[in-house]
Amino acid sequence: MATTAENIAIVLVAPQGGHNIGSICRVMMNFGFYDLRIVNPRVDHLGKEARDMAVTAKKTVLRSARKYKSLEGAIADCHLVIGSTRRLGKKYRNEFITPDQIGKTCDALPPHQKVALVFGREDHGLSNDELSLCDIFITIDTSPELPSLNLAQAVTICLYEFSRQEQQGRPAPSELATAENKEGMIQHMRQTLLASGYLDPVNPDHILRTYRRIFNRAGLDEREVRMLHGLWSLIDRQLLGAKRKDEVG
């Protein structure tokens, strides 16, 4: 397996319970994961409840956890972002994997590239905007009688499944672009397509989300991101030239 536990970041978005945070720290240490990132926690992640549940992991995983103000910041250095969510409908069906496929999915990455496993709020998970920042989604099949899992349980299942995958050492392809660079390119695209009149200025992100899914499925590398930046820059120059010509005319 190209990607190892040390290159996987566990990202919790707005967790609401200290017991869940502590339990996740414990299971992370159980399976050799240490990179915990917390976005806008709703409780003190270093509080007594979290410390008690973390047990020994409070000295390592919990105390070294990093806090972020946004999901974008938490995943900026990651090359593959996997968001945990329930099924969103048929249009997303090709973008879902199950926990036992995490290892195979990460196999394609060079050993030094970072993967983020992102988990949402206990009550309503990740928002649409947050899901749009993920490259692929992971879902855990459960009974329709009670489909939602406890946050710490969901993390446990995913880390266990990754850990049990055998080392396969498959050849790695070109390196994926970081989430930060991909997002910079998408924001450039947004500005360009707004200026061109392609996007509706009232709700530009409606169509842009579809493009995000296309790019996420493609698994863009750094060279491809630079090429797309170049395309938007060319369109920017053409739009500027047309504007100047109109002003002169």
Secondary structure, 3 states (H helix, E strand, C coil): CCCCHHHEEEEEECCCCHHHHHHHHHHHHHCCCCEEEEECCCCCCCCHHHHHHHHHHHHCCCCCCEEECCHHHHHCCCCEEEEECCCCCHHHHHHEECHHHHHHHHHCCCCCCCEEEEECECCCECCHHHHCCCCEEECCCCCCCCCCCCHHHHHHHHHHHHHCCCCCCCCCCCCECCHHHHHHHHHHHHHHHHHHCCCCCCCCHHHHHHHHHHHHHHCCEHHHHHHHHHHHHHHHHHHHHHHHHHHHC
